[in-house]
């Protein structure tokens, strides 16, 4: 659908390609209203600083007598790199953790080494057997799901919890920020460990031994009995990505990697080729809309950006060929995969129906894990009840 022929939110640039979107009489989408609700729930400025300082005290207290007081997952991207700097500036003692799945760019790996070295932060790298990585990513592509990089997200989460348990740490800090990244529709990105096992078994050919994953029940156990919590500092602190990039470049010789999620080659392929070509999904709609509402960019700039291609055609074709080669998929099979009917996470077994049935209890229990209500529950309830 051409954006010029599309109905667009009057406050952001959410449009009819976004699932479950609805517009009020003023042309304001339910996603914009939800974004504003989140901004009021997690204010920045003085209130945000007070909230963050409270967490700082709890993190320091929990780390007494230990070599570290928190864990930060790193990718070499802007958010996690700047979070390392912030953590040190507030007197925290983080352990940086990097998941190596064989797809990191040279620039991102160098950024991780520069940041941890200059800040004096210990780095632990977990390397997944690449044959398993190939099997998992190839299986998700064969399953014809949108966010075929979900297994990597789940693996990162699993490793962070595993190391937190080993080090007896209570806090995991992440660089997620709904103000700059936006709020993703669940049908684009959802998944879980049950779905990972099912899809890998159905479409793959090897058993998983080194590929880490964690199910929601293990997360609940870690939260309720081990008191491990996930904290998102950017929910509270004044943070703008471009300013962060400039600071990192000037003080740490950090290098930009070219675009949102481009620090990982497979993720870059997913957002630049797989999603637009197969699913007509332009994730820039989400991120640009969020940045408009947070005041980082103008709506006019966002609209202009959406009228440009989301990728350089020649570069993304090279990425596609690299992905096919690295995953041992021939051109004929890839063409057949691209033509398969598109699927959603609801088309395959997962834990999600269980948690939706016990919605209120799930919300209560997950508060033991997060310093906030999980976004999936927030957006699902808002879209369902407030059209």
C-alpha positions as CSV (number, residue, x, y, z in Angstrom):
1,X,0.0,0.0,0.0
2,X,1.4,3.4,-1.0
3,X,1.7,5.6,2.0
4,X,0.3,8.5,0.0
5,X,-3.0,6.6,-0.4
6,X,-3.0,5.4,3.2
7,X,-4.7,6.8,6.3
8,X,-2.1,8.1,8.6
9,X,-2.3,9.0,12.3
10,X,-2.5,12.8,12.8
11,X,0.0,12.7,15.7
12,X,2.5,10.2,14.4
13,X,2.9,8.2,11.2
14,X,1.2,5.0,12.2
15,X,-1.0,3.8,9.2
16,X,-3.3,1.0,8.1
17,X,-0.4,-1.4,7.6
18,X,-0.1,-1.6,11.4
19,X,-2.2,-4.4,12.9
20,X,-5.3,-3.6,15.0
21,X,-4.9,0.2,14.3
22,X,-8.0,2.4,14.9
23,X,-8.5,6.1,14.6
24,X,-10.7,8.4,16.7
25,X,-12.7,11.3,15.1
26,X,-9.6,13.6,15.3
27,X,-7.6,11.1,13.3
28,X,-5.4,10.1,16.3
29,X,-4.6,6.4,16.3
30,X,-4.9,4.1,19.3
31,X,-1.2,3.5,19.1
32,X,-0.5,7.2,19.6
33,X,-2.9,7.3,22.6
34,X,-1.1,4.2,24.0
35,X,2.3,5.8,23.5
36,X,1.1,9.0,25.3
37,X,-0.3,6.8,28.1
38,X,3.1,5.1,28.5
39,X,4.9,8.4,28.6
40,X,2.6,9.5,31.4
41,X,3.1,6.2,33.3
42,X,6.9,6.5,33.0
43,X,7.7,10.3,33.2
44,X,11.2,11.6,32.7
45,X,12.7,14.7,34.2
46,X,12.7,15.1,37.9
47,X,10.2,12.3,38.6
48,X,12.1,9.9,36.4
49,X,15.4,10.8,38.0
50,X,13.9,10.1,41.4
51,X,12.6,6.7,40.3
52,X,16.0,5.8,38.8
53,X,17.9,6.9,41.9
54,X,15.7,4.6,43.9
55,X,16.8,1.7,41.6
56,X,20.4,2.8,41.9
57,X,20.3,2.4,45.7
58,X,18.7,-1.0,45.4
59,X,21.2,-2.2,42.8
60,X,24.2,-1.1,44.9
61,X,22.8,-2.7,48.0
62,X,22.1,-6.0,46.2
63,X,25.7,-6.1,44.8
64,X,27.5,-5.6,48.1
65,X,30.3,-8.1,48.6
66,X,30.1,-9.3,44.9
67,X,32.4,-8.4,42.0
68,X,29.3,-7.0,40.1
69,X,26.0,-5.5,41.0
70,X,24.1,-5.9,37.7
71,X,24.3,-7.4,34.2
72,X,24.0,-5.5,30.9
73,X,23.5,-7.4,27.6
74,X,25.6,-5.7,24.8
75,X,25.3,-5.7,21.0
76,X,27.7,-2.9,20.0
77,X,24.6,-0.8,19.2
78,X,23.8,2.7,20.5
79,X,21.4,1.8,23.3
80,X,23.5,-0.9,25.1
81,X,26.8,1.0,24.5
82,X,25.5,4.1,26.1
83,X,23.9,2.1,28.9
84,X,27.4,0.8,29.8
85,X,28.6,4.4,30.1
86,X,25.5,5.4,32.1
87,X,25.9,2.5,34.5
88,X,29.5,3.5,35.3
89,X,28.6,7.2,35.6
90,X,26.1,6.3,38.3
91,X,28.7,4.2,40.2
92,X,27.4,0.8,39.2
93,X,29.6,-2.3,38.6
94,X,28.0,-4.0,35.6
95,X,29.1,-7.3,33.9
96,X,28.7,-6.9,30.1
97,X,27.4,-10.0,28.3
98,X,27.6,-10.6,24.6
99,X,25.8,-13.4,22.7
100,X,27.8,-14.4,19.7
101,X,25.6,-16.1,17.2
102,X,27.9,-15.7,14.3
103,X,26.1,-12.7,12.8
104,X,27.6,-9.7,14.5
105,X,29.2,-7.0,12.3
106,X,32.9,-6.2,12.7
107,X,31.9,-2.6,13.6
108,X,29.6,-3.8,16.4
109,X,32.2,-6.2,17.9
110,X,34.8,-3.5,17.9
111,X,32.4,-1.1,19.6
112,X,31.8,-3.6,22.4
113,X,35.6,-4.0,22.9
114,X,36.1,-0.3,22.9
115,X,33.4,0.4,25.4
116,X,34.2,-2.3,27.9
117,X,38.0,-1.6,27.7
118,X,37.8,2.1,28.1
119,X,35.2,1.8,30.9
120,X,37.0,-1.0,32.7
121,X,34.0,-3.3,32.5
122,X,34.4,-7.1,32.4
123,X,33.0,-8.8,29.3
124,X,31.7,-12.3,29.0
125,X,30.9,-13.7,25.6
126,X,28.7,-16.7,25.0
127,X,29.2,-18.4,21.7
128,X,26.4,-20.6,20.2
129,X,27.3,-23.5,18.0
130,X,26.8,-22.2,14.6
131,X,25.2,-25.4,13.2
132,X,22.4,-24.9,15.8
133,X,22.1,-21.2,14.8
134,X,21.7,-22.2,11.2
135,X,19.1,-24.8,12.0
136,X,17.0,-22.4,14.2
137,X,17.0,-19.3,11.9
138,X,16.4,-21.5,8.8
139,X,13.5,-23.2,10.6
140,X,11.9,-19.9,11.5
141,X,12.2,-18.7,7.9
142,X,10.6,-22.0,6.6
143,X,7.8,-21.4,9.2
144,X,7.1,-18.1,7.3
145,X,6.9,-16.0,10.5
146,X,7.5,-12.2,10.5
147,X,10.1,-11.8,13.2
148,X,12.4,-14.7,12.3
149,X,15.1,-13.2,14.6
150,X,13.0,-13.9,17.6
151,X,15.2,-16.9,18.6
152,X,18.1,-14.5,19.0
153,X,16.1,-12.3,21.3
154,X,15.1,-15.3,23.4
155,X,18.7,-16.6,23.5
156,X,20.0,-13.2,24.8
157,X,17.3,-13.2,27.5
158,X,18.2,-16.8,28.5
159,X,21.9,-16.1,28.8
160,X,21.3,-12.9,30.9
161,X,19.2,-14.9,33.4
162,X,21.6,-17.8,33.4
163,X,24.6,-15.6,34.3
164,X,22.5,-13.6,36.8
165,X,21.7,-16.8,38.6
166,X,25.4,-17.9,38.5
167,X,26.7,-14.6,39.8
168,X,23.8,-14.3,42.3
169,X,22.8,-10.9,41.0
170,X,19.3,-9.4,41.3
171,X,19.3,-6.9,38.4
172,X,19.5,-7.1,34.7
173,X,19.6,-3.7,32.9
174,X,18.4,-3.4,29.3
175,X,18.6,-0.6,26.8
176,X,15.0,-0.8,25.6
177,X,13.2,2.5,25.2
178,X,9.6,2.8,23.9
179,X,10.2,6.5,23.2
180,X,12.8,5.9,20.5
181,X,12.0,2.3,19.4
182,X,8.2,2.4,19.6
183,X,5.7,-0.2,20.6
184,X,5.7,-3.2,18.4
185,X,2.5,-4.9,17.4
186,X,2.4,-8.4,19.0
187,X,1.6,-10.1,15.7
188,X,4.9,-8.8,14.3
189,X,7.2,-9.9,17.0
190,X,5.7,-12.3,19.5
191,X,7.1,-15.8,20.3
192,X,8.3,-18.0,23.2
193,X,10.4,-21.1,24.1
194,X,7.6,-23.6,23.3
195,X,7.2,-22.1,19.8
196,X,11.0,-22.2,19.3
197,X,11.2,-25.9,20.2
198,X,8.1,-26.8,18.0
199,X,9.3,-24.9,14.9
200,X,12.9,-26.2,15.2
201,X,11.7,-29.8,15.5
202,X,9.2,-29.4,12.6
203,X,11.3,-27.5,10.2
204,X,14.9,-28.3,11.4
205,X,17.1,-31.3,11.5
206,X,19.2,-31.2,14.7
207,X,18.6,-31.0,18.4
208,X,19.5,-27.9,20.4
209,X,22.3,-28.3,22.9
210,X,24.1,-25.0,23.0
211,X,21.3,-22.7,21.8
212,X,19.9,-21.1,25.0
213,X,16.3,-20.4,25.6
214,X,14.1,-19.7,28.6
215,X,10.4,-20.3,29.1
216,X,8.0,-17.9,31.0
217,X,7.8,-20.3,34.0
218,X,11.6,-20.2,34.5
219,X,11.4,-16.5,34.3
220,X,8.7,-16.5,37.0
221,X,10.8,-18.8,39.1
222,X,13.8,-16.5,38.8
223,X,11.7,-13.5,39.6
224,X,9.6,-14.9,42.5
225,X,12.2,-17.1,44.2
226,X,15.5,-15.6,43.2
227,X,14.2,-12.0,43.0
228,X,15.9,-11.2,39.7
229,X,14.4,-8.1,38.0
230,X,14.7,-6.5,34.6
231,X,15.2,-2.7,34.7
232,X,14.9,-0.3,31.8
233,X,16.8,2.9,32.7
234,X,15.7,4.8,29.6
235,X,12.2,4.6,30.8
236,X,13.2,7.1,33.5
237,X,16.2,9.1,32.1
238,X,16.4,11.8,29.5
239,X,17.8,9.9,26.5
240,X,18.0,10.7,22.8
241,X,19.7,8.3,20.5
242,X,21.5,10.8,18.2
243,X,23.0,12.7,21.1
244,X,24.1,9.4,22.6
245,X,25.8,8.4,19.3
246,X,27.6,11.7,19.2
247,X,28.8,11.3,22.8
248,X,30.0,7.7,22.2
249,X,31.8,8.7,19.1
250,X,33.6,11.7,20.7
251,X,34.6,9.9,24.0
252,X,35.0,6.2,23.0
253,X,35.8,6.2,19.3
254,X,32.6,4.3,18.9
255,X,31.4,3.9,15.3
256,X,27.9,4.0,13.8
257,X,26.8,0.8,12.0
258,X,24.3,2.3,9.6
259,X,20.8,2.0,10.9
260,X,18.4,0.7,13.5
261,X,19.2,-3.0,14.2
262,X,22.0,-3.0,11.6
263,X,24.7,-4.0,14.2
264,X,23.7,-7.6,13.4
265,X,23.8,-8.9,9.8
266,X,20.8,-11.2,10.1
267,X,18.7,-8.6,11.9
268,X,19.6,-6.1,9.2
269,X,18.4,-8.6,6.6
270,X,15.1,-9.2,8.5
271,X,14.2,-5.5,8.9
272,X,15.4,-4.4,5.5
273,X,14.4,-7.3,3.2
274,X,12.4,-10.1,4.9
275,X,9.7,-7.9,6.5
276,X,9.2,-5.3,3.7
277,X,9.3,-7.8,0.8
278,X,7.4,-10.7,2.3
279,X,5.0,-9.1,4.8
280,X,4.8,-5.4,3.7
281,X,6.0,-4.4,7.1
282,X,8.1,-1.2,7.4
283,X,9.2,-1.1,11.0
284,X,10.3,2.5,10.5
285,X,6.6,3.4,10.9
286,X,6.8,2.4,14.5
287,X,10.2,3.9,15.4
288,X,9.6,7.2,13.6
289,X,6.1,7.6,15.2
290,X,7.6,7.1,18.6
291,X,10.3,9.6,18.0
292,X,7.7,12.1,16.7
293,X,5.7,11.9,19.9
294,X,8.8,12.1,22.1
295,X,9.9,15.2,20.3
296,X,13.1,13.8,18.9
297,X,12.0,14.4,15.3
298,X,9.3,16.3,13.5
299,X,6.3,14.6,11.9
300,X,7.3,16.2,8.6
301,X,10.7,14.6,8.8
302,X,9.1,11.2,9.6
303,X,6.8,11.4,6.6
304,X,9.7,12.4,4.3
305,X,11.7,9.5,5.6
306,X,8.9,7.0,4.8
307,X,8.8,8.2,1.2
308,X,12.4,6.9,0.8
309,X,13.3,3.2,0.5
310,X,14.0,1.5,3.8
311,X,17.3,0.1,2.4
312,X,19.8,0.5,-0.4
313,X,18.7,-2.0,-3.0
314,X,22.2,-3.1,-4.0
315,X,23.3,-3.5,-0.4
316,X,20.3,-5.5,0.7
317,X,20.6,-7.9,-2.3
318,X,24.1,-8.6,-1.1
319,X,22.8,-9.2,2.4
320,X,20.2,-11.6,1.0
321,X,22.8,-13.5,-0.9
322,X,25.0,-13.7,2.3
323,X,22.1,-14.9,4.4
324,X,21.2,-17.6,1.8
325,X,24.9,-18.7,1.8
326,X,25.4,-18.7,5.6
327,X,22.2,-20.6,6.3
328,X,22.8,-23.2,3.5
329,X,19.6,-22.3,1.7
330,X,19.7,-22.5,-2.1
331,X,18.2,-19.8,-4.3
332,X,15.3,-22.1,-5.3
333,X,14.3,-22.9,-1.8
334,X,14.6,-19.2,-0.8
335,X,12.3,-18.3,-3.6
336,X,9.8,-20.9,-2.5
337,X,10.0,-19.6,1.1
338,X,9.2,-16.1,0.0
339,X,6.1,-17.3,-1.8
340,X,4.7,-19.4,1.1
341,X,1.6,-18.1,2.9
342,X,2.6,-15.7,5.6
343,X,2.0,-17.0,9.2
344,X,1.7,-15.4,12.6
345,X,2.8,-16.6,16.0
346,X,-0.8,-17.7,16.7
347,X,-0.5,-20.3,13.9
348,X,2.0,-22.3,15.9
349,X,1.9,-23.7,19.5
350,X,3.1,-21.3,22.2
351,X,2.5,-20.5,25.9
352,X,0.7,-17.3,25.1
353,X,-2.9,-18.7,25.2
354,X,-2.2,-19.9,28.8
355,X,-1.1,-16.5,29.9
356,X,-4.1,-14.8,28.2
357,X,-6.5,-17.1,30.0
358,X,-5.0,-16.2,33.3
359,X,-4.5,-12.6,32.4
360,X,-4.8,-10.9,35.7
361,X,-2.8,-13.5,37.5
362,X,-0.2,-13.3,34.8
363,X,0.1,-9.6,35.2
364,X,0.5,-10.0,39.0
365,X,3.2,-12.7,38.7
366,X,5.2,-10.9,36.0
367,X,5.6,-7.9,38.3
368,X,8.1,-10.1,40.1
369,X,10.3,-10.1,37.0
370,X,9.9,-6.6,35.6
371,X,10.0,-3.1,37.1
372,X,6.9,-2.5,34.9
373,X,3.9,-4.4,33.5
374,X,5.0,-6.4,30.4
375,X,4.5,-4.4,27.2
376,X,2.7,-7.3,25.5
377,X,-0.1,-7.2,28.1
378,X,-0.3,-3.4,28.1
379,X,-0.7,-3.0,24.3
380,X,-2.9,-6.0,23.9
381,X,-5.4,-4.8,26.6
382,X,-5.3,-1.2,25.3
383,X,-5.9,-2.2,21.7
384,X,-8.7,-4.6,22.7
385,X,-10.6,-2.3,25.0
386,X,-10.0,1.2,23.8
387,X,-10.7,1.5,20.1
